[in-house]
Amino acid sequence: MKVALVSPDKTRLAEIGQLLQAGAHVVVSTLGGGADLAALAARDKPDLMLVDGCADSAGLAAVAAVGARHPEIAVLLLCAAASPDFLIDAMRAGVREVLPAPLAPADLEAALARAGARLRGVQAPGEGKVLAFIGCKGGSGATFLATSMGLQLARASSVLLVDLNLQFGDALAFVHEGRAPSTLADVARAIARLDASFLAASTVRVAPNFSILAAPEDHTQAADIGAAHVDAILALAVRHYDYVVLDIGRPVTTLSIKALDRAYRIYPVLQAGLSSIRNAKKMLAIFKSLDYGADKIELIVNRFERKGQIGVADLERALGKFAIHTVPNSYRQVTAAIDHGEPLLASARANPVLHDVAALAAALTARPPAPDRAQERSPARLFGRLFGRQTGESHVLP
């Protein structure tokens, strides 16, 4: 691999250059800083730039300029100390990894190997999609649907589920009997070490293409996790996974908003009951205030009874013209699978819930035609309670 090494320190330039040459890399060394990056990239056309320093806005701006003109060049930074905010800014500038300084030879070679694998096309190009599941009411089934969706997508893609229900998260227990050796809190506390290998080592591999980054088991550890940590983790995750599934706790907080901002699709999960619908209306109002467009939001009605009193057309009148998916009620089999800590896919392959979750996964790439809802009618008594005196008014969110 051809590596362009840049450092303002002559001694460090020589030391790091020797490490690179020992690894059989072609090294182009430059004594300088961010101002030299553009010319170096254009002149030498390296596979990778290893930059010592640039830990300021001017340095990151120079890195971003290189990425804009030469997206084929991977950029790694060496920094003695890196705050969570700096890591976020670095990733936004296009930095592939931020490595600690001084640098151990094994860590340097491992980072170069990861970058080389990506340059050779081992990993899929582009960024993965972030899918956020959030319950409109306690017990809506958001965690079950998030884990089930992850497993469905993992049949053909790489998937990471991040459990952001920091106080009560138990997504791992839905599909796995063991405990997580590391959690989101552990990653947050060691955010300066964040890279692809550290992130992967902190997860539990549930299936060949499906891993989970668990929420902390001790709720007091939630205080160690900030919005900047989550943003940095997600910025890295979308570069290494086709899909990043988020199981978000019900309160909409600064931390969850940071995650929702990155979402390609948000799936509020509700049930066809008045209290759940009321909560869904409040949640959609919050999303509207955050400028999330209707194209970013798709509702999932869990445990849906097709012959129940509230149909899909009723939900549209109550909540607006959002895409609505339904998942049938299969309480016994779903509960049994959760209690055993195993996926429904393993214990009840013919369950209709799996059919609808699979359809939801397929809808990410090929949206099916909308079903005919003309025959569904609203019971006046129930929706009189929901709308009060405005029973005939439609509440459509932009």
N, C-alpha and C positions, 0 to 999 in steps of 0.2 A: 504494500500500500504506500502511496506517495503522501507524506505528511508534511504540511507546512507548519513549522514551529515558530511562534512569536513570543518574545519575552523582553521586558525592559531591563532585565538583570542578566549581565553577561555570564556570571557564574551559573545561574539556574539554566540559562540557555544551553550551556555546555553539558551540564549534568543530565538534563532531560533528553538532549540530543543523543547522548551515549546510550540511554535506556532504549530509545527508539531504534537506534542502529543495532543494538543487541538483539532486537526482535526482528531483524532483517527487513526493516522498513526503509524506504528511500526518504531521506530527511532534507528539507530545505529550511535552514535556520535564518531567522531575521531578528536582529536586535532592534526592538521598537515596540509599538503598541497599536491601538485601534486605528490610528491614522494611516497605518501601513497595510491594513487588511485588504482594501479594495484593489490596490495595485498588485499586491501579492497574489490574490486570487486570479486576476486577469492574466498576469504574466506566467505564473508557474502552473496554474490549473491543477491544484492538488486534489486528491480524493478526500482529504480531511485536513482541517485546520485545528491545531492545538494551541490555544491562546492562553498565555500566563497573565492573569490580571483582567483588565477591562471591566472591573467591578464598579462601574459608574454608568450614568446615563449616556455619556458620549461614547464609551466603549460598546455598550449594547446597541446603540444606534448604528455604529460601524458594522457590528455583526449582522444586524437586520438588513443593512444595505447589501452586504455580501450575499445573504440568503435570497434577497429579491432578485439579484442579477445572476446568481449561480446556485440555484436550488439543489444541484447535484452534489455540492460540497457539504459535508457534515462538519459542524463546528462544535468543539468541546472546549470548555473553560476550566482553568485551574484557579482556584480561589482558596485562600487560607481560611476564610470564614464566609458563610453565606446565610443570610437571613431568609425566612420564608418569603418575604416580599421580593427579595432579590431573585430567588429561584423562579418565582412567577414571572417577573419581568424578563428573566433570561429565556425562559421557555417561549414567552411571547415573541421574543426577538429571533427565535429559531434555533437556539442553542440545543444541541442534542443531549448533552449531559454536562453537569457541573461536578468536577472532581476536586477532592480536597487536596490541599498542599500543606506540607510536602507529600509527595506521591510515592506510594510503594510500587515497585516494579510489577508485582502481580496485579495490582489494581489497574495500572495503566494498560497492561496487555489485555486484561479482561474488557476494559472499555473499548479498546481498539478492535477487539474481536467482535463485540456487539455492533459497533459502527460498520465494520467490514461486512458482517452478515446482512445488515440492512442495505448497504450499497450493492451487494450482489443480488438483491431482490428476494432474500429469504423471507422477509416480512412483506405483507401486503402494502402497496402504495396507498398514500392518502391517509386520512384520519378516520378512526372508527366513529360509530354513532353512539351517542349517549341517550339512553332510554330511562326515563324517571317514572317510577311507580309511587304513588302517594295516596294513602287512604283518606277518604272524605270523613270517615267515622271509624272509631275503634272497632276492630273485628270485621272490617270490610273485605279482607282477604288480599290486601296489597302484597304482603310478603309471599304468600303462596303463589300469586300470579307472577311476581318478579322472578322467583326461583324457577317456576315452570317455564316461563318465557326464556330464561337463560339456558335451560337445558334444551329447549327446542332449537334455539339459534345455534347452540354448540354442536348440533349434528352436522353442520356444514361450515361453521365459522368459529373463530376464537372469541371467548366471552369472559369478561371479568364482572362479577357482581360486587358492588361496594355497599355495605350495610351502613347507611347513614342515620338509622334510628338509634341515636347514641345512648339513650337511657334504657331502652327496652328491645334493642335489636336482637333477633334470634334467627335470622335468615339461614345461617349455617345449619341449625338444628332441624330445619325443614327437610334437608336432603342429605344429612351426614350425622353420624352418631358421635364422632369424636369431637374433641375441643381444639380450638385454633391455637397453635403455638405462638402466634403473633396476631395483633389486632390493629385496627386503624389508629388507636392511641399510640401503639409502639412506633408505627411509621411516622406519626406526627412528631413524636419526641425526638426522632432521629432524622428529621426532614433534610438535614444537610447531606445525608448519605443517599438521598433519593436518586435512584436510577432504575433501569428496567430489571436488573437482576435482583436488587434489594426489594423492589415491589413484588416480583414473582415469589421470592423466598418468604415473603410475609403473608402469602395467601394459602388457602387450603384448596388443593386440587381435587375437586369433586368428581370430575369426569375428564377424559383426555383433553377436551377443549374448553372446559368450564372450571373457573377458579372463583373463590369467594374471599374477599377481604372483610373479615368479620368486625362487627362492632365490639367495643370493649365490654368485657363481662362485668366489670365493676363500674357502676354508673358514675362514680366520682372521677373516673379517668376521662370522662367526656370533656371536662374543663381543659384538658391538654390539647384538644382538637379545635382549631380555629378555621375560619373561612379561607384564609390564605393557604393553610395546609391542604384542605380539600381541593382547592383550585389547582395547586401544584400537582397533586396526585392525579387528578383527572386529566390535566394537560399532558402528563406523561403517559397515562393509560391509553388515551385515544391513539397514541402513536404505535402502540404495541398490541392492541386488541381490536378486532373487527367491531365488537359491540361492548359497551360499558353500561351495565344495567345498575340502576340506583334504586335501593329500597329506602325511601325517605320517610322519616317519622312525620306524624301528622302536623305538629306545629310548624308554620311557615316562619322560619327564623332567618337571620342574616346568613348563617351557614348554608341552610338549604336553598336560599335564593341564589347563592353563588353557584351551587350545583345545578339548579334549575336553569340558570342563564346559559349553561353549556348544553342543555338537553336538545337533542334533535326532535324528540317527541316526549310529551308529558302525558302520562296515563293516570288521571284521577280515578280511583276505584270506589264505587258506591254500590249500594243495594237498592232495590226498588221499594223503598219504604219512605214515609214522609220525613222522618228525622234525618235520614241519610241524604235525601234530596235537598233539604234545607241547608245542610252542611256543604253539599256540593255547590249550591248557589253562592254561598259565602266564599268558598275557595276559588270559584271562577271569577268572582268579583276581585279577589286579591290578584289573580293572574292578569286580569284586565288592567289593574293599576300598575302592574309591572311591565305592561306593554307586550305581553305574550299574545301573539296572534292566534286566532282560532285554528289556523292550519298547523300549529304546534301542539295542539291539545286534542286528545282522543279519549273519550270517556269509556270506561269498562264497567258494565253492570254485572256484578258477580252474583251467583246463586239466583239467576233469573228464572222465573216461572212464566212460560209462554202463555199459560192460561190464568195468570194472576190478575189482580185488579188493576195494576199499573203496567201499561205497555210502553213500547219504545216511543210511539207517537206522543204519549203523555209526557215522557221525559224530555222530548224535544220542545214541547210547549213550555215546560218548566225551566229548562236550562239553556235553550237556544239551539241553533242548528250546527251543533258539533257532530263530528263522526262518533257514532256510538257502537261499541262492540258488546255483545252479551256472552256470558259464560253460564252454562246451566247449573242448576243445583244438584250436587252429588255429595251431600254432606257426609254420609257414612264412609264412602271410599276415600274421600279427601282427608277426612279427620284421621282415619286409620293409617294412611300413608304418613301424615305429619307426625302422629304419635310414635311411629316406628322409625322416624328420621330417614325415610327413604322417598325418592321421587315417585310421584304417581305413575310416571312412565314405566317404572320397574314393577309396580304392584298391580296396575290395572290398565293395561295397554288399550283396552277397548272402551275406556271411559269416555263419554261424550265431552267432558271437560277438556281432554287432550285434543280432541278434534278442533274445538274452538280456539284453544291457545295456539295450535299449529296454524290455524287460519290467521290469527292475529300476527304471528311471526311472518307469514307469507305476505301479509298486507304491507309490510315495510318496503317491499320491492315491487309488488304488483298489487295495487289496490283493487279488490273485487267490487263489482257493481253493488250499489245500495239495494237492500231488500225492499220489497213492496210493503209499505206500512199503511196502506190505505184502509185496511180492514180493522186496524186497531182503534179502539174508542176509549175515551176517558170517563171514569165514573165520577159524576158531578159531586157527589158527597165528599169523596176524598180530596179532590182538587179544590173544592170550595174551602176546605181547611188550609190547603197549601197557599192559595192565592188570595184568600180573604174575599174582598169585593171585586177583585180584578180577575175573575175566573177566565174570562175570554181573552185576556191580554197575553201576547207572546213576548217573552224576554229573550231577545237575540243579542248575543255579545259579538262585537265586531271581530 
